[in-house]
Amino acid sequence: VVIVPGRSTAPQTVFNSVNVLIGIGLLSLPLAFSYAGWLIATLFVVAAAAITLYTAKVLTRCLDTDPTLVTYADIAYAAFGARARLLTSVLFSIELLGSCVALVVLFADSIHTLLNAGNNSMLLSKPALKIVAFFLLTPLSFLPLSVLSFTSILGIMSTFGLVLIVFVDGVVKTTQPGSLWHPMPSSILPTNWRAVPLSLGLLMAPWCGHSIFPNVYRDMRHPYKFKRCLNLSYIFTFLVDLCMAVLGLLMFGNQYVTDEITNNILDTPGYPPGLSIAIIVLIAFIPLSKTPLNARPIITTIEVLLGVGSDSAAPVHLGDDDDNTLLTRLRSPAVARAAIRILTNLLFVVIAIVFPSFDRIMALVGSALGFTICIVLPLAFYLKIFGPGRLKPACYISPSGQRHAGTGHELSKAEVAFDVFAIAVGAVFAVVGGVWALLPDDFIFANR
């Protein structure tokens, strides 16, 4: 086993962690607050941030049991074996699939709003714009990761830019709706209790970064600083998310807020045209920068399953007959990898057309997958590795070959009870939130 020492400094780790946490999920937070009301939504966001911060630290304790563990899937394997690794990989792929679909929906919704303002909506409908997104995203899928990583950083900057523009728009506009000077009516408690379960996934979506945290931890030059880096990252992310939720609900209230707060800005007259154009540019750039990077693990997984990865063997030959030359080329790994990239992006677009609601996609990702990956599984791994009477590791061998004493960490009865309770609550929320994300609006009465 070859162990590569980490290279990231503490500030770089903070930036990488914020990069993982900050995403498009914050655009639907105002709607989530309108569903749950100020009190329940605020309490839930605080609780979600606290429990996911705890489970992120739990994952690092699991990693400390063996220096060869690097990824989230490695922890799953160490706790429950090969089947757990496979299940974890499937869950990651589904989570990334949902994120990519949401990005395509976001792109189409925002561009359509701009065209509608110019009375050109008949030229390009939302499904047509999603097809346009396919032709824009597919070439980007062939770029190397080094280029995609750079564009991802620009995508995070674009997300911060959106928060700033929403604040400036709210200050500039002095009339309702959409003004911070004259807030729209909202409620302390939910006005429709049936919509509260739908808000759970929306409020959980911004905290789904646990699949990447083990890699970030292993890449640290000084791993003992990771907990402090996590604390700083969560505080910063919490403040940004809370600002967007508060700004959006104050500006548009329960009556006008939509599943994407940026659409509220674009649909409401009275804002500076330059800022609206800036929103469109940023909204268009975020999917183009993030979708190819989020899609890469899915593409890689399919390539491995089909045996056509970059390190695969030579092209499959069907026979010695020259008539098979064309078919042989079509079966070559290079052609197969290209086809996988094209079909994967096509899958994103098809699902985005079939399920066009941005809030439902984010609610499903946050509920069914967020609670599972960020709460249930980390604590299950933790209990398995550090359960009562299980002192792990007794010792381990460092990369330098020296023998070290283990952590000697054993869970107390109170900690076990809390973890079991959190697993049960997380599982219930995952099921309830996932089911609610699939229910029609006529039942939830969530549509306005």
C-alpha positions in Angstrom: 0.0 0.0 0.0 1.4 3.4 -1.0 0.3 6.3 1.2 0.8 9.8 -0.2 1.2 12.5 2.5 -1.2 15.4 2.4 -0.2 18.7 0.9 -3.0 21.1 1.7 -2.6 23.8 4.3 -5.2 24.7 6.8 -6.5 27.8 4.8 -6.6 25.6 1.7 -8.6 23.0 3.6 -11.1 25.6 4.7 -11.5 26.8 1.1 -12.0 23.2 -0.1 -14.5 22.5 2.6 -16.5 25.6 1.8 -16.3 24.7 -1.9 -17.9 21.3 -1.0 -20.7 22.8 1.1 -21.7 25.9 -0.8 -23.9 25.1 -3.7 -27.1 25.7 -5.6 -29.1 24.4 -2.7 -29.1 27.8 -1.1 -31.3 29.2 -3.9 -34.3 27.2 -2.6 -33.7 28.0 1.1 -36.2 31.0 1.1 -38.9 28.6 -0.2 -38.0 26.1 2.6 -38.3 28.9 5.2 -41.7 29.8 3.8 -42.9 26.2 4.0 -41.6 25.6 7.6 -42.0 29.1 9.1 -39.3 31.2 10.7 -39.1 29.2 14.0 -39.1 25.6 12.7 -36.8 26.4 9.7 -34.3 28.3 11.8 -34.2 25.5 14.5 -33.9 22.8 11.8 -31.0 24.6 10.0 -29.1 25.0 13.3 -29.7 21.4 14.1 -28.8 20.2 10.6 -25.5 22.2 10.7 -24.7 20.9 14.2 -25.4 17.2 13.5 -23.6 17.2 10.1 -20.6 18.9 11.7 -20.5 16.2 14.3 -20.8 13.4 11.8 -18.1 15.0 9.7 -15.8 14.8 12.7 -16.9 11.2 13.3 -15.7 10.2 9.9 -12.2 11.6 10.7 -12.2 9.4 13.8 -12.9 6.4 11.6 -10.2 7.4 9.2 -7.7 7.6 12.1 -8.1 3.9 12.8 -6.2 3.0 9.6 -3.9 5.3 7.6 -4.8 3.4 4.4 -8.4 4.5 4.5 -8.8 7.5 2.2 -12.4 7.8 0.9 -15.9 7.5 2.3 -16.3 4.2 0.5 -13.1 2.9 2.3 -14.8 3.6 5.7 -17.9 1.7 4.5 -15.7 -1.2 3.6 -13.8 -1.1 6.9 -17.1 -1.1 8.8 -19.3 -3.5 6.9 -17.4 -5.0 4.0 -17.5 -5.0 0.2 -21.3 -4.8 -0.1 -21.3 -1.6 1.9 -18.7 -0.1 -0.4 -20.9 -1.0 -3.4 -24.0 0.5 -1.8 -22.2 3.6 -0.9 -20.9 4.1 -4.5 -24.5 3.7 -5.8 -25.8 6.3 -3.3 -23.0 8.7 -4.3 -23.9 8.2 -8.0 -27.6 8.9 -7.3 -26.8 12.0 -5.3 -24.5 13.3 -8.1 -27.2 12.5 -10.7 -29.8 14.5 -8.7 -27.3 17.4 -8.5 -26.6 17.4 -12.2 -30.3 17.3 -13.0 -31.0 20.2 -10.7 -28.2 22.2 -12.4 -29.8 21.6 -15.8 -33.2 22.7 -14.5 -31.6 25.8 -13.0 -30.0 26.7 -16.3 -33.2 26.3 -18.3 -35.4 28.1 -15.7 -33.2 31.2 -15.5 -32.6 31.6 -19.3 -36.3 31.0 -19.9 -37.2 33.8 -17.4 -34.9 36.2 -19.3 -36.3 35.3 -22.7 -39.9 35.6 -21.3 -39.1 39.1 -20.2 -38.1 39.9 -23.7 -41.3 38.3 -25.2 -39.3 35.6 -26.9 -40.4 32.7 -24.8 -42.1 31.0 -27.8 -38.7 30.7 -29.5 -37.1 28.5 -26.7 -39.3 26.8 -24.2 -37.8 25.3 -21.0 -37.5 21.8 -22.6 -35.8 23.3 -25.6 -33.3 25.2 -23.3 -32.5 21.9 -21.5 -31.6 20.5 -24.9 -29.4 23.5 -25.5 -27.8 22.7 -22.2 -27.0 19.2 -23.5 -25.1 20.6 -26.4 -23.2 23.0 -24.1 -22.4 20.4 -21.4 -21.3 17.5 -23.6 -18.1 19.0 -25.0 -17.1 20.0 -21.5 -17.4 16.4 -20.4 -14.3 15.6 -22.5 -12.1 18.2 -20.7 -9.4 17.0 -18.3 -10.0 17.3 -14.5 -7.3 19.9 -14.1 -9.4 22.3 -16.3 -12.7 21.3 -14.7 -11.3 21.9 -11.2 -10.4 25.5 -12.2 -13.9 26.1 -13.5 -15.4 24.7 -10.3 -13.7 27.4 -8.3 -15.2 30.0 -10.6 -18.5 28.4 -10.0 -18.2 28.8 -6.3 -17.3 32.5 -6.8 -20.4 32.8 -9.0 -22.6 31.4 -6.1 -21.2 34.0 -3.7 -21.9 36.7 -6.4 -25.5 35.6 -6.5 -25.9 36.2 -2.7 -24.4 39.6 -3.0 -26.6 40.6 -6.0 -29.7 39.5 -4.1 -28.7 41.7 -1.2 -28.0 44.7 -3.4 -31.2 44.3 -5.3 -33.1 44.2 -2.0 -31.5 47.5 -0.9 -31.9 49.3 -4.2 -35.6 48.5 -4.6 -37.9 50.5 -2.3 -41.3 49.1 -3.2 -42.9 45.7 -2.6 -42.4 43.0 -3.6 -38.7 42.4 -3.5 -37.5 45.2 -1.2 -35.6 44.9 2.1 -37.0 48.3 3.1 -40.6 47.0 3.0 -40.6 43.3 3.8 -43.4 41.1 2.5 -45.6 39.2 5.1 -44.2 35.9 6.4 -45.1 33.7 9.3 -43.4 32.4 12.5 -45.1 29.0 12.2 -46.1 27.1 9.1 -49.3 28.3 7.4 -49.6 24.8 5.8 -48.3 22.0 8.0 -48.5 19.5 5.1 -45.6 21.4 3.4 -43.3 21.1 6.4 -41.9 17.6 5.4 -41.1 18.9 2.0 -38.9 21.6 3.6 -36.8 19.1 5.4 -34.9 18.1 2.3 -34.5 21.7 1.1 -33.0 22.7 4.5 -30.7 19.6 4.5 -29.5 20.0 0.9 -26.7 22.6 1.7 -25.0 20.2 4.2 -24.4 17.3 1.8 -20.6 17.3 1.7 -19.6 14.2 3.6 -18.7 12.1 0.5 -15.8 14.5 -0.1 -14.6 15.3 3.5 -12.5 12.1 3.9 -10.5 13.0 0.8 -10.1 16.6 2.1 -8.9 15.3 5.5 -6.4 12.9 3.9 -5.0 15.7 1.8 -4.1 17.9 4.8 -0.5 18.6 5.6 -1.4 18.8 9.3 -4.5 16.6 9.9 -4.8 17.6 13.5 -6.1 21.0 12.3 -9.0 19.5 10.4 -11.6 19.9 13.2 -10.8 23.6 13.5 -11.0 24.0 9.8 -14.4 22.2 9.8 -15.6 24.6 12.5 -14.6 27.6 10.4 -16.1 26.2 7.2 -19.4 25.4 8.8 -19.7 28.8 10.5 -19.0 30.6 7.2 -21.4 28.3 5.2 -24.1 28.7 7.9 -23.9 32.5 7.7 -24.1 32.5 3.9 -27.0 30.1 3.7 -28.9 31.9 6.5 -28.4 35.2 4.7 -29.8 33.9 1.5 -32.8 32.4 3.3 -33.6 35.6 5.3 -33.1 37.9 2.3 -35.3 35.9 0.0 -38.2 35.5 2.5 -38.1 39.1 3.6 -38.1 40.4 0.0 -40.9 38.1 -1.3 -42.7 36.6 1.7 -44.9 33.5 1.7 -47.0 34.9 -1.2 -44.4 35.4 -3.9 -41.2 33.3 -3.1 -40.5 30.6 -5.6 -38.3 27.5 -5.8 -35.4 29.6 -7.1 -34.9 33.0 -5.5 -33.1 34.2 -8.6 -36.3 33.7 -10.6 -38.1 36.0 -8.2 -35.5 38.7 -8.9 -35.8 38.2 -12.7 -39.6 38.1 -12.7 -40.0 41.3 -10.6 -39.7 44.7 -12.3 -37.8 47.6 -10.7 -34.3 46.1 -10.3 -31.2 47.5 -12.1 -31.0 45.8 -15.6 -27.3 45.4 -15.2 -27.7 43.3 -12.0 -30.3 41.1 -13.7 -28.0 40.4 -16.6 -25.3 39.6 -14.1 -27.6 37.1 -12.4 -28.3 35.4 -15.8 -24.6 35.2 -16.5 -23.8 33.7 -13.1 -26.7 31.3 -13.2 -25.7 30.1 -16.7 -22.1 29.7 -15.6 -22.7 27.7 -12.5 -24.3 24.7 -14.3 -21.7 24.8 -17.0 -18.9 24.8 -14.5 -20.2 22.3 -12.0 -22.1 19.8 -14.0 -19.1 18.3 -15.9 -17.2 17.9 -12.6 -20.1 16.4 -10.8 -20.8 14.0 -13.7 -17.2 12.7 -13.8 -17.6 10.2 -11.0 -20.7 8.8 -12.6 -18.9 8.5 -16.0 -15.9 6.9 -14.3 -18.1 4.4 -12.5 -19.9 3.4 -15.8 -16.6 3.1 -17.6 -15.2 0.7 -14.9 -18.4 -1.4 -14.9 -18.2 -1.7 -18.7 -14.4 -2.3 -18.7 -13.7 0.7 -21.0 -11.7 2.9 -18.6 -8.6 4.7 -19.7 -6.4 1.9 -18.4 -8.5 -0.8 -20.2 -7.1 -3.4 -22.6 -6.9 -3.0 -26.3 -10.1 -2.7 -28.4 -12.2 -5.9 -28.6 -11.7 -7.7 -31.9 -14.7 -9.6 -33.2 -12.8 -11.8 -35.6 -10.3 -11.9 -38.4 -12.8 -10.9 -41.1 -12.2 -7.5 -42.6 -15.9 -6.9 -42.6 -15.8 -6.5 -38.9 -13.4 -3.6 -39.0 -16.0 -0.9 -38.6 -17.9 -2.7 -35.9 -14.6 -3.3 -34.1 -13.9 0.4 -34.1 -17.3 1.1 -32.7 -16.6 -1.3 -29.9 -13.2 0.4 -29.1 -12.7 1.9 -25.6 -12.2 5.4 -27.0 -15.5 5.3 -28.8 -17.3 3.7 -25.9 -16.0 6.4 -23.5 -17.2 9.1 -25.8 -20.6 7.4 -26.1 -20.8 7.1 -22.3 -20.2 10.9 -21.9 -22.8 11.7 -24.5 -25.5 9.4 -23.0 -24.8 10.5 -19.5 -25.5 14.1 -20.3 -28.5 13.1 -22.3 -29.8 11.3 -19.2 -29.5 14.5 -17.2 -31.5 16.4 -19.8 -34.2 13.7 -20.1 -34.7 13.5 -16.3 -34.7 17.3 -16.1 -37.5 17.4 -18.7 -39.6 14.7 -17.0 -39.0 16.2 -13.5 -38.9 20.0 -14.1 -39.4 21.2 -10.4 -36.1 22.5 -9.0 -37.4 22.4 -5.4 -38.6 18.8 -5.7 -35.2 17.7 -7.0 -33.3 19.5 -4.2 -35.8 18.1 -1.6 -35.4 14.6 -2.9 -31.6 14.9 -2.9 -31.5 16.5 0.6 -34.0 14.0 2.1 -33.5 10.6 0.7 -29.7 11.0 0.2 -28.7 13.8 2.4 -29.9 12.3 5.7 -28.6 8.9 4.6 -25.1 9.9 3.6 -24.6 12.7 6.1 -26.2 11.3 9.2 -27.3 7.6 9.1 -24.3 6.0 7.4 -21.5 7.9 9.2 -22.9 7.1 12.6 -23.5 3.5 11.6 -19.9 3.2 10.6 -18.8 4.9 13.8 -20.9 2.5 16.0 -19.5 -0.5 14.1 -15.9 0.5 14.4 -16.0 2.1 17.9 -18.9 0.3 19.5 -18.9 -0.7 23.2 -16.0 -3.0 24.0 -14.3 -2.3 20.6 -11.1 -0.4 21.1 -9.8 0.3 17.6 -7.2 0.4 16.6 -4.9 -1.4 19.0 -2.0 -0.1 16.9 -1.2 0.9 13.4 1.8 1.2 11.2 2.6 4.8 10.0 3.8 5.5 6.4 7.4 5.7 7.9 7.1 2.1 9.1 6.9 3.0 12.8 4.4 1.2 15.1 2.1 3.6 16.9 -0.5 3.1 19.7 -4.1 3.3 18.6 -6.6 6.0 19.6 -8.0 3.9 22.4 -11.3 5.6 21.8 -14.4 3.8 23.2 -17.9 5.1 23.0 -19.7 5.8 26.3 -23.3 4.6 26.8 -24.5 8.2 26.4 -22.7 8.6 23.1 -24.1 5.3 21.8 -27.6 6.3 22.8 -27.3 9.7 21.1 -25.9 8.1 17.9 -28.6 5.5 17.8 -31.3 8.2 18.3 -29.8 10.3 15.6 -29.7 7.4 13.2 -33.4 6.6 13.9 -34.4 10.3 13.4 -32.3 10.6 10.3 -33.8 7.5 8.8 -37.3 8.7 9.5 -36.6 12.1 8.0 -35.0 10.5 4.9 -38.1 8.4 4.2 -40.7 11.0 5.0 -38.8 13.8 3.1 -38.2 11.5 0.2 -41.8 10.5 -0.1 -43.1 14.1 0.3 -40.7 15.2 -2.6 -42.6 12.8 -4.9 -46.1 13.7 -3.8 -48.3 15.9 -6.0 -48.9 19.6 -5.1 -52.6 18.9 -4.9 -52.0 16.8 -1.8 -49.3 19.0 -0.2 -51.0 22.3 -1.1 -47.5 23.7 -1.5 -48.0 25.4 -4.8 -49.0 29.0 -4.9 
